[in-house]
Amino acid sequence: MLNPADTTFAERLTQAGIKTRDATPAYTHELRGKFVGKSTIVALPNSTDEVSRVVRLCNDARVGLIPFGGGTGLVAGQVAPEGPPPLILSLERLNTVRAIYPDENTLVTEAGVTLSNLHAAAAEADRLFPLSYASKDSALIGSALAVNSGGLNVLRYGTARELCLGVEAVMPNGDILHGLKRLRKDNTGYDLRNLLIGSEGTLGVITAAALKLYPQPAQTATAFFAVRDPAAALQLLTLFRERAVDAVSAFELLSGQSFAFLTESHPDLRQPFETPPLWAVLTELGTGPGIDPDALMADTFEAALEAGVATDARLAQSGQQRAEFWAVRETLPEANRHIGAIASHDIALPLVEVPGFLDEAAQALPKLFEMRINAFGHLGDGNLHYNIFPPQGATKEAYKDRAAEATRLVHDLAMARGGTFSAEHGVGRAKTGDLQRYGDPAKLAAMRAIKQALDPNGIMNPGAVLPL
Ligand SMILES: Cc1cc2nc3c(=O)[nH]c(=O)nc-3n(C[C@H](O)[C@H](O)[C@H](O)COP(=O)(O)OP(=O)(O)OC[C@H]3O[C@@H](n4cnc5c(N)ncnc54)[C@H](O)[C@@H]3O)c2cc1C
């Protein structure tokens, strides 16, 4: 692979009218500080046509490239510490919402629009774009599709994949795939949209997408429930589903350790319970006109108390309190960073396996070394962020040689129960070893064949998903 900083190549980019800059740490340093990419240059195209020109130049000159969004990815898909430095192809200037079709409940957007800006654009048309998570102000929709992000509302609305009707993309040879159809039915051969979604920039650059919108819920109710254990949390989910059916949009699990970390890192943050419970659930109901979600919430709490499933609850009494409740959940990643994780995991399990996994892991892991565990996440989707921290007073650096064995055990236990080692963050470069270890051989062979067929020169995000 040629270095993109090679003067002839850099000149070709300039001659093609492509704006470039030197990569600052914002482009090369992953947020958790675990991976640092090599010094390189950034191409800043401002149209699909310009993206196509950049990719074609890279393919002709054998220059590797990394499609780059907001840089918030958690598996190092966007930074390359190993191998020749690739060109960073930033989508940040493709930041226009092209059109909104409220009567169809669809929207067409360029890849560089942040999730927050999509929420605002949809809300202006009295619609909801439901894909949301704590990094929503920086994460771009093109990357959210590239990693098939999940987040807080998957339970009701699905992952990024399920919200996408069509994509426009630049293929590894520079060809533009014109797939922006706003159709809910289109059975016309291989589904390249679904191949590109989740491919983490290894098969093409997503430049625009046609997305699904939903009606804004007329009313919302948000509440924290204290539960004795994760099994009770799942019983609570069943109670909600029986009563509220499709109205449950979020069902987030927090552990007692989550609250303790928040107290330690953000002492001024308002917490819902005076005494932190052993486990808690943050849930939200969104209903259409005529159905009172507060009454539904209160009614479910009563049933949960009676059944011994919940021990306490706090219902948000105002918009401000609702925001405070969500701030508790959304500050958690920052609190974890403040404490300093030895190892973080993004696993998913079949719902009924979650309590058993949590019990088994809590028994097995501390046999490796003394640790604190913060297990939390999108329980409604069976998705846990299972993070391991040093004991009080110790630093993560002192345990850096033990991280791999802890991760191996967490992933082994999850896989043994029919789970996955990556639920919503992708494989990136951090989990290529896991994919090789746990991946189905027929799937891995098909993946390698697809990569070779579409990207024979291996220029697209080299070393991500499939090892170099
Ligand atoms: C505090 C915090 C909370 C988070 N919570 C969640 C959560 O709840 N759920 C969740 O799913 N994720 C979560 N994430 C992870 C992350 O924010 C998402 O994966 C996000 O979608 C990445 O977007 P980005 O624009 O920052 O992508 P980047 O980090 O820039 O890129 C991510 C990957 O996508 C590829 N890529 C980028 N743009 C394109 C493109 N246009 N075409 C093809 N490939 C491309 C990159 O090469 C890279 O492999 C969280 C992250 C943080 C920091």
The ligand as an SDF file (V2000), in Angstrom:
LIG
                    3D

 53 58  0  0  0  0  0  0  0  0999 V2000
  -20.6180    7.6130   24.9760 C   0  0  0  0  0  0  0  0  0  0  0  0
  -20.8820    6.6460   23.8640 C   0  0  0  0  0  0  0  0  0  0  0  0
  -22.0670    5.9190   23.8480 C   0  0  0  0  0  0  0  0  0  0  0  0
  -22.3390    5.0420   22.7960 C   0  0  0  0  0  0  0  0  0  0  0  0
  -23.5090    4.3480   22.8180 N   0  0  0  0  0  0  0  0  0  0  0  0
  -23.7970    3.5210   21.8060 C   0  0  0  0  0  0  0  0  0  0  0  0
  -25.0270    2.7890   21.8010 C   0  0  0  0  0  0  0  0  0  0  0  0
  -25.8240    2.8720   22.7370 O   0  0  0  0  0  0  0  0  0  0  0  0
  -25.2810    1.9970   20.7430 N   0  0  0  0  0  0  0  0  0  0  0  0
  -24.4070    1.8670   19.6980 C   0  0  0  0  0  0  0  0  0  0  0  0
  -24.7110    1.1390   18.7540 O   0  0  0  0  0  0  0  0  0  0  0  0
  -23.2230    2.5160   19.6880 N   0  0  0  0  0  0  0  0  0  0  0  0
  -22.8980    3.3290   20.7080 C   0  0  0  0  0  0  0  0  0  0  0  0
  -21.6980    3.9750   20.7200 N   0  0  0  0  0  0  0  0  0  0  0  0
  -20.7080    3.7010   19.6510 C   0  0  0  0  0  0  0  0  0  0  0  0
  -20.6330    4.7320   18.5270 C   0  0  0  0  0  0  0  0  0  0  0  0
  -21.0050    6.0170   18.9230 O   0  0  0  0  0  0  0  0  0  0  0  0
  -21.4540    4.2970   17.3380 C   0  0  0  0  0  0  0  0  0  0  0  0
  -20.8890    3.1300   16.8350 O   0  0  0  0  0  0  0  0  0  0  0  0
  -21.5340    5.3360   16.2250 C   0  0  0  0  0  0  0  0  0  0  0  0
  -22.5370    4.9560   15.3150 O   0  0  0  0  0  0  0  0  0  0  0  0
  -20.2540    5.5810   15.4610 C   0  0  0  0  0  0  0  0  0  0  0  0
  -20.4470    6.7520   14.6840 O   0  0  0  0  0  0  0  0  0  0  0  0
  -19.2530    7.6810   14.2530 P   0  0  0  0  0  0  0  0  0  0  0  0
  -19.7950    8.6680   13.2660 O   0  0  0  0  0  0  0  0  0  0  0  0
  -18.5650    8.2550   15.4030 O   0  0  0  0  0  0  0  0  0  0  0  0
  -18.3430    6.6200   13.4800 O   0  0  0  0  0  0  0  0  0  0  0  0
  -16.7720    6.4380   13.4060 P   0  0  0  0  0  0  0  0  0  0  0  0
  -16.2180    6.1150   14.7290 O   0  0  0  0  0  0  0  0  0  0  0  0
  -16.1380    7.5720   12.7010 O   0  0  0  0  0  0  0  0  0  0  0  0
  -16.6950    5.1370   12.4720 O   0  0  0  0  0  0  0  0  0  0  0  0
  -17.1860    3.9030   12.9080 C   0  0  0  0  0  0  0  0  0  0  0  0
  -16.9810    2.8500   11.8170 C   0  0  0  0  0  0  0  0  0  0  0  0
  -17.7900    3.1450   10.6800 O   0  0  0  0  0  0  0  0  0  0  0  0
  -16.9860    3.2720    9.4880 C   0  0  0  0  0  0  0  0  0  0  0  0
  -17.5850    4.3540    8.7120 N   0  0  0  0  0  0  0  0  0  0  0  0
  -17.7530    5.6400    9.1260 C   0  0  0  0  0  0  0  0  0  0  0  0
  -18.4410    6.3220    8.2000 N   0  0  0  0  0  0  0  0  0  0  0  0
  -18.7020    5.4670    7.1730 C   0  0  0  0  0  0  0  0  0  0  0  0
  -19.3810    5.5860    5.9270 C   0  0  0  0  0  0  0  0  0  0  0  0
  -19.9790    6.7170    5.5900 N   0  0  0  0  0  0  0  0  0  0  0  0
  -19.4350    4.5130    5.1250 N   0  0  0  0  0  0  0  0  0  0  0  0
  -18.8460    3.3460    5.4790 C   0  0  0  0  0  0  0  0  0  0  0  0
  -18.1940    3.1670    6.6520 N   0  0  0  0  0  0  0  0  0  0  0  0
  -18.1390    4.2120    7.4890 C   0  0  0  0  0  0  0  0  0  0  0  0
  -15.5970    3.5830   10.0030 C   0  0  0  0  0  0  0  0  0  0  0  0
  -14.6100    3.2270    9.0690 O   0  0  0  0  0  0  0  0  0  0  0  0
  -15.5610    2.7640   11.2800 C   0  0  0  0  0  0  0  0  0  0  0  0
  -15.2880    1.4250   10.9650 O   0  0  0  0  0  0  0  0  0  0  0  0
  -21.3910    4.8650   21.7610 C   0  0  0  0  0  0  0  0  0  0  0  0
  -20.1850    5.5940   21.7760 C   0  0  0  0  0  0  0  0  0  0  0  0
  -19.9290    6.4650   22.8150 C   0  0  0  0  0  0  0  0  0  0  0  0
  -18.6470    7.2330   22.8020 C   0  0  0  0  0  0  0  0  0  0  0  0
  1  2  1  0
  2  3  1  0
  2 52  2  0
  3  4  2  0
  4  5  1  0
  4 50  1  0
  5  6  2  0
  6  7  1  0
  6 13  1  0
  7  8  2  0
  7  9  1  0
  9 10  1  0
 10 11  2  0
 10 12  1  0
 12 13  2  0
 13 14  1  0
 14 15  1  0
 14 50  1  0
 15 16  1  0
 16 17  1  0
 16 18  1  0
 18 19  1  0
 18 20  1  0
 20 21  1  0
 20 22  1  0
 22 23  1  0
 23 24  1  0
 24 25  2  0
 24 26  1  0
 24 27  1  0
 27 28  1  0
 28 29  2  0
 28 30  1  0
 28 31  1  0
 31 32  1  0
 32 33  1  0
 33 34  1  0
 33 48  1  0
 34 35  1  0
 35 36  1  0
 35 46  1  0
 36 37  1  0
 36 45  1  0
 37 38  2  0
 38 39  1  0
 39 40  1  0
 39 45  2  0
 40 41  1  0
 40 42  2  0
 42 43  1  0
 43 44  2  0
 44 45  1  0
 46 47  1  0
 46 48  1  0
 48 49  1  0
 50 51  2  0
 51 52  1  0
 52 53  1  0
M  END
$$$$
